[in-house]
Amino acid sequence: MPSPSELPAYYAPVLALTGREIVAYASIALAVIGLALFFKYLPRWVAKSQGKKPAKGPGGGTPSPVGAGMPDLPPAVGEANILLLREGQQLGPYTADQVRHLVAYGQFDINALCWQPGQADWKPIREVLGG
């Protein structure tokens, strides 16, 4: 292992830290992570304590199709006019690219029903988007 004098100059601020400072910075980082997790799961805990089904998304409890750990939906390019059906509830509107993204990440099956203006009835995503 190289001695501190052999290390590149950008390590100097880290090498100057005392043990107490390192512990303090680590404690702050863990506190921030803890707060982020607390606020992420707080709505679920509150809903559970009230005997309700936890809402997974914003907008008055409308379930969000976006799962944990999944990248955000691509930005809406074009008209967002496709509605998706999950457990009898309409979600959306989404653009065709966003629907493809949701299918690619397993949030919706290619056979899930969708609707867009001009359709008489709900159809599977594969028929509407040609997948």
Secondary structure, DSSP 8 states (H G I E B T S, - for coil): ---GGGS-GGGHHHHT--HHHHHHHHHHHHHHHHHHHHHHHHHHHHHHHTT-----STTTS---S--TT--------S---EEEEETTEEEEEE-HHHHHHHHHTTSS-TTSEEE-TT-SS-EEHHHHHT-
